[in-house]
Amino acid sequence: MSEIFSQLGRTCAVPVILTLGERTYNPSVRELRQKIGSNNGRNVSKSEISKCLANLTALGLVKRTDQVLSNPEAGYSLTNIGQEFYRHIIQMRYWAEKGNNFSDPTSNISAC
């Protein structure tokens, strides 16, 4: 379990999942790099994106897809588990963007 959280805590993991979840097609490493870099305002290396994709693929969240002959670069998409995880990230992003008015963020959490 700690390996999963370790991989998901990497700099590009959540941006990659968000970018793949927002696409109606399977973007290449180059397209992911451009999109993530433009959203975060920082240059993300091709090797960083490739390593992140390999790790997310190993976790079963992302899959590599074949592209058409006109675009020989491999594309990537979310697996069913990746899509489920994407929905959770969207909910967390909405919560964070909406703002949290609690002085103690654990005040509304009951004990398990």
Secondary structure, DSSP 8 states (H G I E B T S, - for coil): -HHHHHHHTSTTHHHHHHHHHH-SS---HHHHHHHHHHHHTS---HHHHHHHHHHHHHTTSEEEE---TTS-S-EEEE-HHHHHHHHHHHHHHHHHHH----SSTTTT----
